[in-house]
Amino acid sequence: MFRTIRFKFFIPAAVFLPAVLAGVQPPATQEEEYRSTYVLGPDDQIAIRVLDVDEIGSTPLRIDSEGNIRLPYVGRVHAEGVTVEGLQSEVTARLKTYMHDPDVTVSISEFRSQPVSVLGAVRNPGVHQLQGRKTLVEMLSLAGGLDTAAGPTVKITRQRQWGRIPLRNAWEDSTGQFTVAHVSVKAILEASSPEENILIRPHDVISVPRAEMVYVAGQVSKAGGFVLNERESISVLEALTLAGGADRLAAPQHSRILRRSPSGPDRTEIPVDLRKILQGKGEDIAMQPDDILFVPDSVPKRGAIRALEVAVQTGSGILIWRR
């Protein structure tokens, strides 16, 4: 049996009452925010320390698969589904059987129970732990931000147990176990629709699809891939303009569009006479997503076209241009 002694100090009300009346409060730290919002779960690792009780706090504790931990003098405590402050209150209440006014501190050593998957066109795709309250923009930032080839929308998939996604366009999937919604990238990054920057919940899946693109390569000033804006189409002449036009070594009359075949990975070649289009004597052909406009030099080379196809397929050596 053991006992701790606590000293109590009484501060005159005149010292702190003016600050209370003025609404002055110390700013909340990030750790305080985590303590009040983070919900513990299996595989989280926590540290519990009790002043003057060396038997507790010698090693970090990992919450087991059933959501429990075991402590000397306390026994088994169910930690899953409660906050750090909630667990601290529970341990304190149990220790009062042995101690007067136990001084208990609970902290999180490792976050492991609230994963969020961020996939697609971000710089660091993968699984990130939801530490405290995080918005959609904050989770995208944790994933390194959007890639240059990111599309105009972000897809969010949420398990039903965490409630319906609070967006107007949210819908349930065919199984009824998930809700799905799309968010405009432009709206959240420009803060024009702050209500779409929603709070993320555990096990959410954030998908950033690649934007639809067209490519211009060969004898042009600015070769590369050009991101198509939402619901946008583009013609051959517009694509050539984005690429800065053909240079003086080009043979624009021998240009061609390399278009992916619907039945396989091969591409078909569509002859394009850019000279006639520029003179207003030829049809300005509409390009499709993933088309490659190739502007050859005066001596077209088959090898250059094949190398271009490989580069586009692998994404290597291709500059991405956003307007």
ZAVEXBA-196744 format. One record per residue: x, y, z of N, C-alpha, C in turn. Coordinates in steps of 0.05 Angstrom, whole numbers, padded with zeros to 5 digits, always signed. Each point is the difference from the previous one (the first is absolute). Layout:
N
XYZXYZXYZ/...
***
This chain:
323
+00017-00024+00000-00017+00024+00000+00018+00025+00000/-00008+00019-00014+00016+00024-00002-00018+00025-00001/+00011+00023+00004-00016+00024+00002+00017+00023-00010/-00012+00018-00014+00014+00024-00008-00013+00024+00013/+00016+00021+00003-00009+00024+00014+00000+00023-00021/-00021+00014-00001-00002+00023-00019-00004+00026+00015/+00013+00020-00009-00003+00027+00012-00019+00016-00017/-00018+00014+00012-00019+00016-00015+00006+00030+00005/+00000+00015-00021+00005+00029+00002-00025+00015-00008/-00007+00020+00015-00024+00015-00006+00008+00028-00009/-00010+00006-00024+00007+00026-00013-00024+00018+00002/+00004+00024+00009-00023+00019+00002-00014+00003-00026/-00027+00002+00001-00015+00003-00024+00007+00024-00016/+00010+00021+00014+00007+00025-00014+00022-00004-00020/+00016-00022+00004+00023-00004-00018-00009-00010-00027/-00020-00019+00000-00007-00012-00026-00027+00008-00010/-00017+00013+00016-00027+00007-00008-00001+00019-00024/+00017+00021+00000+00000+00018-00023+00006-00014-00026/+00019-00019+00000+00006-00015-00024-00023-00017-00010/-00015-00012+00019-00023-00016-00007-00021+00018-00013/-00005+00023+00013-00021+00018-00010+00007+00010-00028/+00026+00003-00004+00009+00011-00027+00001-00022-00021/-00005-00025+00009+00000-00022-00020+00028-00008-00008/+00020+00006+00016+00028-00007-00007+00005-00028+00007/+00008-00017-00019+00007-00027+00005+00026-00007-00014/+00016-00017+00012+00025-00007-00014-00005-00015-00025/+00015+00004-00021-00005-00014-00026+00004-00030+00004/-00018-00016-00013+00002-00029+00001+00023-00009-00017/+00016-00018+00012+00022-00012-00015-00010-00023-00017/+00017-00009-00019-00008-00023-00016-00004-00025+00017/+00017-00003+00021-00003-00024+00017-00027+00001+00015/-00008+00024+00009-00026+00002+00013-00023-00007-00018/+00003+00008-00026-00021-00006-00019-00001-00030-00004/+00022-00013-00003+00001-00029-00003-00014-00014+00024/+00007+00009+00024-00010-00012+00024-00031+00002+00001/-00011+00021-00010-00029+00004+00002-00015-00012-00023/+00013-00007-00022-00015-00009-00024+00008-00028-00009/+00024-00009+00005+00009-00026-00011-00013-00023+00015/-00012-00018-00015-00013-00024+00012+00019-00024-00002/+00006-00011+00022+00019-00023+00001-00011-00025-00012/+00018-00017-00009-00009-00025-00012+00022-00021+00000/-00005-00024-00009+00020-00021+00000+00025+00008-00014/+00023-00008+00011+00027+00005-00011+00010+00027+00006/-00016+00018+00011+00011+00025+00010+00019-00006+00023/+00022+00014+00002+00018-00003+00022-00001+00024+00018/-00005-00005+00026-00003+00023+00019+00020-00003+00023/+00004+00023+00013+00017+00000+00024-00017+00011+00023/-00001-00015+00022-00015+00008+00024+00020+00003+00023/+00000+00023+00013+00018+00004+00022-00017+00010+00024/+00007-00010+00023-00013+00008+00025+00022+00009+00020/-00003+00024+00009+00020+00011+00018+00003-00017+00025/+00025-00007+00007+00006-00016+00024-00007-00030-00003/-00008-00009-00024-00006-00028-00004+00018-00010-00022/+00023-00011+00007+00019-00008-00019-00009-00024-00016/-00018-00016+00011-00009-00024-00014-00016+00006-00025/-00011+00024-00002-00015+00009-00023+00016+00020-00016/+00003-00005-00026+00015+00019-00016+00028-00008-00007/+00008-00024+00007+00027-00008-00006+00004-00006-00029/-00021-00009-00014+00002-00006-00029-00026+00009-00013/+00002+00008-00026-00024+00007-00014-00019-00024-00003/-00026+00005-00003-00020-00020-00002-00013+00001-00028/-00003-00023-00012-00014-00002-00025-00029-00011+00004/-00019+00014-00010-00028-00009+00003-00004-00025-00016/-00010-00022+00012-00002-00025-00013-00023-00001-00020/-00003-00023-00014-00020-00002-00021-00028+00003+00010/-00004-00005+00026-00027+00003+00011-00004+00027+00012/+00020+00017-00002-00003+00028+00009+00007+00004+00029/+00015-00018+00013+00005+00001+00028+00030+00005+00006/+00005+00010+00025+00027+00001+00011-00002-00011+00028/+00024-00007+00012+00001-00010+00027+00020+00017+00016/-00008+00008+00024+00017+00016+00017+00002-00011+00028/+00023+00002+00013+00002-00008+00028-00020+00016+00017/-00012-00013+00020-00019+00012+00018-00027+00006-00013/-00001+00002-00026-00024+00008-00014-00013-00024-00014/+00017-00018-00012-00010-00022-00014-00006+00007-00029/-00019-00014-00012-00007+00004-00028-00018+00025-00003/+00008+00017-00019-00015+00024-00006-00006+00000-00030/-00026+00005-00007-00007+00002-00028+00006+00028-00010/+00019+00001-00019+00009+00026-00010-00011+00007-00027/-00010-00019-00015-00010+00005-00027-00025+00017+00001/-00001+00020-00017-00024+00016-00003-00002+00024+00019/+00022+00004+00016+00000+00024+00018+00023+00018-00007/-00002+00024+00009+00022+00019-00005+00022-00004+00021/+00023+00013-00004+00021-00001+00020-00010+00011+00027/-00015+00021+00000-00010+00012+00025-00019-00019+00013/-00017-00014-00016-00018-00019+00011+00014-00023+00014/+00021-00011-00013+00015-00021+00012+00014+00009+00026/+00010+00024-00001+00014+00011+00024-00020+00002+00023/-00024+00008-00006-00021+00003+00021-00007-00028+00012/-00001-00020-00018-00007-00027+00009+00022-00011+00018/+00025+00003-00008+00022-00010+00016+00002+00014+00027/-00005+00026-00001+00001+00016+00025-00022-00010+00019/-00024-00005-00010-00022-00009+00017+00007-00027+00013/+00012-00018-00015+00006-00026+00011+00022+00002+00021/+00020+00017-00004+00022+00002+00019-00008+00013+00026/-00023+00014+00000-00008+00012+00025-00007-00020+00022/-00002-00026-00008-00004-00021+00020+00026-00003+00017/+00023+00007-00012+00025-00004+00014+00014+00026+00007/-00008+00022-00013+00015+00025+00003-00020+00023+00005/+00009+00020+00013-00015+00025+00002+00010+00020-00021/-00018+00008-00018+00006+00019-00021+00023-00009-00017/-00002-00023-00014+00021-00009-00018+00006+00019-00023/+00025+00003-00006+00008+00018-00022+00007-00017-00024/-00018-00002-00019+00002-00018-00023+00004+00016-00026/+00019-00008-00016+00005+00012-00026-00001-00022-00022/-00016+00005-00021-00001-00019-00022+00008+00015-00026/+00018-00012-00015+00008+00012-00026+00002-00022-00021/-00001+00008-00025+00001-00018-00022+00028-00002-00011/+00011-00024-00001+00027-00004-00011+00000-00004-00030/-00020-00017-00009-00002-00005-00029-00030-00002-00007/-00006+00013-00022-00027-00001-00011-00001-00023-00020/-00018-00019+00004-00001-00022-00019-00029-00009-00006/-00020+00011+00013-00027-00011-00002-00019+00015-00019/+00009+00023-00010-00019+00016-00016+00013+00007-00027/+00004-00020-00017+00013+00005-00026-00019+00014-00020/+00012+00016-00016-00015+00012-00023+00018-00005-00025/-00012-00011-00020+00014-00005-00025-00003+00023-00019/+00023+00010-00010+00000+00022-00020+00013-00012-00025/-00015-00002-00021+00009-00015-00024-00001+00018-00024/+00014-00008-00021-00002+00013-00026+00021+00021-00004/-00008+00023-00012+00019+00020-00009+00007+00019+00022/+00014-00011+00021+00012+00016+00021+00030-00007+00001/+00016+00017+00012+00029-00005+00000+00008-00023+00017/-00014-00005+00022+00008-00023+00018-00025-00016+00007/-00010-00016-00020-00024-00016+00006+00006-00021+00020/-00020-00008+00015+00003-00021+00020-00020+00003+00023/+00006-00013+00022-00017+00000+00024+00012+00020+00020/-00017+00018+00009+00009+00020+00020-00018-00002+00024/+00011+00004+00024-00016-00002+00024-00014+00026+00006/-00025-00002+00008-00016+00024+00006+00006+00009+00028/+00017+00019+00003+00009+00009+00027-00016+00026+00007/-00020-00003+00017-00017+00022+00007-00020+00006-00023/-00010+00024+00000-00019+00009-00020+00015+00009-00025/-00006-00012-00022+00013+00007-00025-00021+00005-00022/+00003+00021-00015-00018+00006-00022+00011-00014-00026/-00016+00002-00021+00009-00012-00025+00025+00013-00010/+00002+00026+00001+00024+00014-00009+00025-00008+00016/-00004-00003+00026+00023-00008+00017+00009-00028-00006/-00018-00019-00006+00008-00027-00007+00014+00000-00027/-00009+00016-00019+00014+00002-00026+00028+00011+00004/+00003+00019+00019+00026+00011+00006+00018-00021+00012/-00010-00017+00018+00015-00022+00011+00010-00019-00021/-00015-00002-00022+00008-00018-00022+00019+00015-00020/+00010+00023+00008+00018+00014-00017-00012+00020-00019/-00027+00002+00000-00014+00018-00018-00006-00014-00027/-00015+00014-00016-00009-00011-00026+00023-00002-00020/+00000-00021-00015+00019-00002-00022-00008+00019-00023/+00019+00006-00017-00006+00018-00023-00021-00012-00019/-00003-00026+00001-00019-00013-00018-00027-00006+00013/-00005+00012+00024-00025-00005+00014-00024+00011-00015/-00021-00014+00002-00025+00008-00013-00015+00021+00015/-00023+00009-00009-00015+00022+00012-00016-00007+00024/-00003-00026+00007-00017-00008+00022+00015-00020+00018/-00009-00001+00025+00010-00019+00020-00024-00018+00008/+00004-00026+00000-00021-00019+00008+00005-00009+00029/-00020+00001+00016+00002-00009+00028-00020-00023+00004/+00010-00022+00012-00016-00023+00007+00001-00004+00030/-00023-00003+00013-00001-00001+00029-00017-00024+00009/+00009-00014+00020-00015-00022+00012-00025+00011+00013/-00022-00015-00002-00026+00010+00010+00000+00005+00030/+00017-00015+00015+00000+00003+00029+00009+00028+00009/+00013+00015-00018+00009+00027+00006-00020+00021-00010/-00024-00009-00009-00020+00018-00008+00003+00008-00030/-00020+00013-00010-00001+00009-00027+00019+00023-00005/+00014+00000-00022+00017+00023-00007-00017+00025-00002/+00007+00021+00015-00017+00024+00001+00003+00018-00025/-00006-00011-00023+00000+00015-00025-00025-00006-00015/-00010+00020-00015-00025-00003-00015+00001-00023-00020/+00023-00004-00013+00002-00019-00021+00007-00028+00010/+00000-00005+00026+00007-00026+00011-00022-00021-00006/+00008-00024-00006-00019-00022-00005+00011-00026+00012/-00018-00019+00003+00008-00026+00010+00008-00018-00023/+00020-00017+00005+00008-00019-00021-00020-00023-00001/+00004-00018-00018-00019-00022-00005-00003-00018+00024/+00020-00002+00017-00001-00018+00023-00013+00013+00024/-00003+00026+00000-00011+00014+00023+00019+00003+00023/+00025-00009-00003+00019+00001+00022+00018+00025-00001/-00001+00015-00022+00017+00024-00003-00016+00023-00012/+00009+00024+00006-00010+00023-00014+00023+00012-00016/-00006+00011-00023+00020+00011-00018-00008+00028-00008/+00020+00017-00004-00005+00027-00008+00024+00011-00016/-00005+00020-00016+00022+00013-00015+00002+00029+00009/+00025+00009+00001+00005+00028+00008+00017+00013-00021/-00007+00025-00007+00015+00015-00020+00027+00009+00012/+00022-00008-00014+00026+00008+00009+00003+00031+00000/-00010+00012-00020+00002+00030-00002-00015+00013+00023/-00023-00011+00007-00016+00012+00021+00013+00000+00027/+00014-00022+00007+00012-00002+00026+00027+00014+00001/+00015+00000-00022+00026+00012+00000-00002+00031-00001/-00021+00010-00013-00004+00029-00001-00018+00009+00022/-00010-00018+00017-00018+00006+00023-00025+00014-00009/-00009-00005-00025-00025+00012-00009-00024-00015+00010/+00004-00025+00009-00022-00016+00012+00011-00014+00025/+00005+00015+00022+00012-00011+00023-00015-00023+00012/-00026-00002-00005-00016-00022+00011+00008-00027-00012/+00014+00001-00023+00008-00025-00012+00026-00011+00012/+00014+00017+00015+00024-00009+00014-00008-00015+00026/-00011-00023-00004-00013-00015+00023+00021-00013+00018/-00009-00007+00024+00017-00015+00018+00002-00029-00010/+00023-00011+00002+00005-00028-00009-00003-00019+00024/-00011-00023-00005-00006-00020+00021+00019-00024-00004/+00003-00016+00021+00017-00024-00002-00009-00019-00023/+00019-00011-00014-00005-00019-00022-00012+00013-00025/-00001+00026-00001-00008+00013-00025+00020-00007-00022/-00009-00001-00024+00017-00003-00024-00002+00025-00017/+00022+00014-00003+00000+00024-00017+00014-00007-00026/-00014+00002-00022+00011-00007-00026+00002+00026-00017/+00024+00004-00011+00004+00023-00018+00006-00011-00028/-00020-00002-00018+00005-00011-00026+00018+00018-00017/+00014-00012-00018+00016+00016-00019-00018+00015-00019/+00008+00024-00007-00015+00016-00019+00001-00012-00028/-00020+00005-00015+00002-00007-00029+00020+00019-00013/+00016-00010-00018+00021+00015-00012+00003-00005-00029/+00011+00019-00015+00009-00005-00027+00030+00007+00000/+00015-00011-00019+00028+00003-00002+00008+00012-00027/+00020+00017+00001+00011+00011-00025+00030-00004+00001/+00011-00012-00021+00028-00007+00000+00012+00005-00027/+00026-00002-00001+00014+00004-00026+00012+00028-00002/-00002+00011-00024+00013+00026-00006-00019+00023+00008/-00003+00004+00026-00016+00022+00011+00016+00013+00021/-00009+00024+00008+00015+00016+00020-00002-00011+00028/-00024-00011+00007-00005-00008+00027-00014-00027+00000/+00016-00021-00004-00012-00027-00001-00008-00009+00028/-00020-00018+00002-00009-00011+00025-00029-00006+00001/-00010-00006+00024-00028-00006+00003-00015+00024+00010/-00024+00004-00010-00016+00023+00007-00026-00010+00013/-00004+00010+00025-00023-00009+00016-00025+00013-00011/-00020-00017-00004-00026+00010-00009-00016+00008+00024/-00011+00024+00000-00018+00008+00021-00026-00016-00001/-00015+00001+00022-00024-00015+00002-00019+00006-00023/-00010-00021-00013-00019+00001-00022+00010+00016-00023/+00026+00001-00004+00012+00015-00022+00009-00018-00023/-00004+00009-00025+00011-00013-00023+00020+00019-00013/+00016-00012-00017+00022+00016-00012+00004-00009-00028/+00006+00018-00018+00005-00006-00028+00030-00002-00005/+00008-00010-00023+00028-00002-00008+00013+00027+00000/-00013+00020-00011+00012+00027-00001+00004+00012+00028/-00020-00005+00018+00003+00010+00027+00023-00014+00014/+00003-00026-00004+00022-00015+00013+00027+00010-00011/+00002+00005-00026+00024+00011-00011+00007+00027+00011/-00020+00017+00005+00004+00026+00011+00010-00002+00028/-00011-00018+00016+00010-00004+00028+00029-00009+00000/+00008-00014-00020+00028-00010-00002+00018+00021-00012/-00009+00024-00005+00017+00021-00010+00004+00000-00030/-00014-00017-00014+00002-00002-00029+00023-00017-00010/+00000-00006-00026+00022-00016-00011+00024+00017-00005/+00024-00013+00004+00024+00016-00005+00008-00002-00029/+00023+00013-00007+00007+00003-00028+00010-00026-00013/+00006-00020+00016+00009-00026-00011-00023-00019-00004/-00024+00008+00007-00023-00018-00001-00010-00004-00029/-00013-00022-00004-00014-00006-00025-00030-00003+00008/-00014+00022+00005-00028-00001+00011-00019-00015-00018/+00006-00001-00027-00019-00014-00018+00000-00030+00004/+00021-00010+00014+00002-00029+00005-00007-00007+00029/-00013+00017+00014-00007-00005+00028-00021-00022+00001/-00003-00011+00024-00020-00021+00004-00009-00001+00029/-00023-00010+00004-00011-00005+00027+00003-00030+00005/+00012-00007+00023+00002-00027+00009-00022-00005+00020/-00019-00016-00007-00024-00004+00017-00001-00029+00009/-00005-00004+00026-00001-00026+00012-00024-00016-00012/+00005-00025-00007-00020-00017-00011-00019-00009+00022/-00027+00000-00004-00018-00009+00020+00003-00030+00007/+00012-00015-00018+00002-00029+00005+00027-00009+00012/+00018+00019+00005+00026-00008+00011+00018+00023+00004/+00025-00005+00008+00019+00021+00007+00012+00014-00025/-00002-00012-00023+00012+00012-00024-00014+00026-00007/+00014+00016-00016-00011+00026-00009-00003-00001-00031/-00021+00014-00009-00003+00003-00028+00009+00028-00008/+00010+00003-00025+00010+00026-00009-00021+00014-00018/-00005+00025+00007-00018+00016-00016+00016+00023-00013/+00003+00000-00027+00015+00021-00013-00013+00027+00005/+00017+00021+00005-00010+00027+00004+00019+00019-00015/-00012+00016-00017+00015+00020-00014-00003+00027+00014/+00019+00005+00019-00002+00025+00015+00003+00025-00017/+00014-00003-00022+00004+00024-00018-00028+00009-00011/-00016-00019-00009-00026+00007-00011-00018+00011+00022/+00002-00012+00024-00017+00010+00022+00007+00029+00007/+00026+00005+00001+00009+00027+00006-00009+00020-00021/-00002-00009-00025-00008+00017-00022-00031+00002-00003/-00014-00015+00018-00029+00000-00002-00011-00017-00022/+00016-00018-00011-00009-00016-00023-00005-00029+00008/+00005-00007+00026-00005-00027+00009-00017+00000+00025/-00011-00024+00006-00017-00002+00024+00017-00001+00025/-00008+00016+00020+00013+00001+00026-00011-00024+00017/+00014-00022+00000-00010-00024+00012-00001+00002+00031/-00021-00011+00012-00003+00000+00029+00017-00023+00011/+00016+00006+00020+00016-00020+00013-00015-00014+00023/+00007-00025+00005-00012-00015+00022+00020-00002+00023/-00010-00005+00024+00019-00004+00022+00020-00021-00006/+00025+00005+00008+00022-00019-00004+00011+00000-00029/-00011+00017-00018+00011+00002-00027+00028+00012+00001/+00017-00007-00019+00026+00012-00003+00001+00013-00027/+00005+00026-00001+00005+00014-00025+00030+00001-00004/+00009-00013-00021+00028-00002-00006+00007+00017-00025/+00018+00019+00004+00008+00018-00022+00029-00008-00007/+00004-00014-00023+00027-00010-00007+00018+00022-00012/+00025-00007-00002+00018+00018-00015-00002-00008-00029/+00018+00012-00016-00002-00004-00029+00007-00029-00008/+00012-00016+00018+00005-00028-00005-00013-00017+00022/-00026-00006-00003-00014-00015+00022+00015-00026+00006/+00001-00007+00026+00013-00024+00008-00019-00017+00016/-00004-00025-00008-00017-00018+00014+00008-00005+00029/+00027-00001+00004+00010-00005+00027-00009+00022+00020/-00001+00025-00009-00008+00022+00017-00029-00003+00009/-00017-00009-00018-00028-00004+00007-00003-00022+00021/+00014-00022-00005-00002-00022+00019+00010+00008+00028/+00022+00014+00001+00011+00010+00025-00019+00018+00015/-00014+00016-00016-00020+00018+00012-00023-00015+00013/-00009-00021-00014-00022-00017+00011+00008-00012+00027/+00025-00010+00001+00009-00012+00024+00002+00020+00023/+00010+00024-00007+00002+00021+00021-00027+00008+00011/-00020+00002-00017-00027+00007+00009-00011-00022+00018/+00004-00025-00008-00011-00022+00015+00012-00002+00028/+00026+00005+00002+00014-00002+00026+00000+00025+00016/-00007+00022-00013+00001+00026+00014+00027+00011+00004/+00020-00011-00013+00028+00009+00004+00008+00021-00021/+00013+00020+00009+00010+00020-00019-00021+00018-00012/-00024+00000+00012-00022+00016-00011-00005+00024+00018/+00002+00024-00010-00007+00024+00015-00030+00003+00000/-00011+00007+00023-00029+00005+00002-00005+00030+00003/-00017+00010-00017-00006+00029+00000-00029+00004+00008/-00004+00018+00020-00026+00008+00008-00004+00029-00008/-00025+00006-00008-00006+00028-00007-00015+00014+00022/
***
